[in-house]
Amino acid sequence: THQGATWAGDFIQYVTGLPYPLTAVPKPQLDVTLDTIRDQIRSEAPWARQSGMLAYLDEQVAAMDSPEKLAAVMDAPFRTVDAWAKANGIKPQDITLGEFGMIRKEYGNGFVIPAAYRAAYVRDMITRAESHGFSWSVWSYGGAFGVVDAFDGEKAEPNVMDAIRSLR
């Protein structure tokens, strides 16, 4: 969700171009993207961190490289919150999934996540929240995660808002 963000740790700034879900593109296309990311890590990341970053990339991809694995990863936090709420007498309608979204474009980085990927992610998160009876709020109106505005007066693609509107 934070591809290319320079402020989100030392790993993710080297990761751009991954589709959502990973199965949204043919495997050979995904492999090219992963090779590009690996090359960027090898050429730009601090030497002492490269092997760890490369291993982490492979671990993360392996954990989400099928629809079933992705569903398990995405469902896990919802099951945890649901179990906690039940154990503590909290009604589902009193729980809000807040500030979720997928970065559109990091300020100063030319890569823009395709709007269809962002819309698919938002739709999947909303579906999960609502299936547990939780309310939700998307992050953010504008800026890097903007669903309406991007940077410098630029408008974001309508796909994410269209996905939200279609849920009525």
C-alpha positions, 0 to 999 in steps of 0.5 A, spaced: 500 500 500 505 504 500 509 503 494 515 508 493 514 512 499 520 514 502 518 516 509 515 509 510 522 505 512 528 503 508 525 498 504 518 500 501 522 506 497 525 501 492 518 497 491 514 500 485 510 497 480 507 491 484 500 490 482 494 489 486 492 483 487 499 480 485 495 476 480 492 482 476 498 481 471 500 474 468 506 471 472 511 473 467 509 480 467 510 480 475 517 476 474 519 482 470 517 487 475 520 483 481 526 483 477 526 490 476 525 491 484 531 487 486 535 490 481 533 497 484 535 494 491 541 492 489 544 498 486 541 503 491 540 500 497 545 500 503 550 494 502 549 491 509 541 491 508 540 488 501 540 481 502 535 482 508 531 487 503 531 481 498 529 476 502 523 480 505 521 482 498 521 474 496 517 472 503 512 478 502 510 476 495 510 468 497 505 470 502 500 473 497 502 470 491 495 466 490 488 469 491 487 464 497 494 466 500 492 474 499 485 473 502 488 469 508 493 475 509 488 480 509 482 477 513 487 475 519 487 482 522 479 483 521 479 476 525 483 478 530 479 485 531 473 481 531 475 476 536 477 481 541 471 485 540 467 479 542 471 477 548 470 484 550 463 485 549 464 491 543 459 491 538 461 490 531 458 497 529 462 500 534 468 499 530 471 503 525 476 501 520 480 508 519 485 510 514 486 505 509 488 506 502 493 505 497 498 510 495 497 513 488 503 517 487 509 519 492 511 526 492 517 527 488 516 520 485 514 519 478 511 512 479 503 512 479 500 506 482 494 504 476 488 507 479 484 500 478 489 497 483 487 502 488 480 501 487 480 494 487 484 494 494 479 499 497 473 495 494 477 489 498 478 492 504 471 495 505 468 488 503 472 485 509 470 491 514 462 491 512 462 483 512 464 484 520 459 489 521 465 495 522 464 502 519 470 504 515 473 511 512 478 511 506 485 515 507 485 520 504 482 526 500 488 529 497 495 528 496 499 521 496 493 517 497 488 522 494 482 519 492 479 526 489 485 530 489 493 529 487 498 534 488 499 541 486 491 541 484 491 535 479 485 531 480 486 523 482 483 518 477 476 517 479 476 509 479 477 509 487 471 514 488 467 510 483 468 503 487 466 507 493 460 509 490 458 503 487 457 500 494 451 503 495 
